[in-house]
């Protein structure tokens, strides 16, 4: 994965959660910060769909609960 994509994803999450990008570790997972709750997770999914032109299925949503999982999913879907 390119550093640009990595930073882009972190910037998206920082904007959603209203935290500095530096506060988001590379292994951040659902629940690590209070803002990443079930409502925050849906904001993450919608933003990923909008920013990367992807559609995330209901089955996939439950698996995208960490930055590593999100990076992997984007790589599998042609974003690197």
C-alpha positions in Angstrom: 0.0 0.0 0.0 1.3 3.4 -0.8 2.0 5.9 1.9 -0.4 8.3 0.1 -3.4 5.9 0.5 -2.4 5.2 4.1 -2.4 8.9 4.9 -5.6 9.4 2.9 -7.5 6.8 5.0 -6.1 8.2 8.2 -7.1 11.7 7.2 -10.7 10.5 6.5 -10.9 8.9 9.9 -9.4 11.9 11.6 -12.0 14.1 10.0 -14.9 11.8 11.0 -13.7 11.4 14.5 -12.5 15.0 15.0 -9.0 13.9 16.2 -5.5 14.8 15.0 -4.2 12.3 12.4 -1.2 11.8 14.7 -3.6 10.3 17.3 -4.5 7.4 15.0 -2.2 4.5 15.3 -1.6 2.1 12.3 -3.3 -0.7 14.2 -6.3 1.4 15.4 -9.5 -0.7 15.9 -13.1 -0.2 16.5 -13.6 1.0 20.1 -10.0 2.1 20.6 -11.3 5.7 20.6 -14.8 6.6 21.9 -15.8 8.1 18.6 -15.4 4.8 16.8 -18.6 3.3 18.0 -21.4 1.8 15.9 -22.6 5.2 14.5 -19.0 6.3 13.9 -18.4 3.0 12.1 -21.2 3.7 9.6 -19.7 7.2 9.0 -16.4 5.4 8.2 -18.0 3.0 5.8 -20.0 5.8 4.0 -16.9 8.0 3.7 -14.8 5.1 2.3 -17.5 4.4 -0.3 -17.6 8.1 -1.3 -13.9 8.7 -1.3 -12.8 5.5 -3.0 -15.8 4.8 -5.3 -16.5 1.4 -3.7 -19.6 -0.3 -2.4 -19.3 -2.1 0.9 -21.6 -5.0 1.4 -23.3 -5.7 4.7 -21.1 -8.8 5.2 -18.0 -6.7 4.7 -19.0 -3.9 7.0 -18.6 -6.1 10.1 -15.0 -7.0 9.0 -13.8 -3.5 8.4 -13.2 -2.7 12.1 -9.5 -1.8 12.1 -7.1 0.2 10.0 -5.3 -2.9 8.8 -8.6 -4.4 7.7 -9.5 -1.3 5.8 -6.1 -1.1 4.2 -6.4 -4.7 3.1 -9.9 -4.3 1.7 -8.9 -1.2 -0.3 -5.8 -3.1 -1.7 -8.0 -6.0 -2.7 -10.3 -3.6 -4.5 -7.6 -1.9 -6.6 -6.5 1.0 -4.4 -2.8 1.1 -3.6 
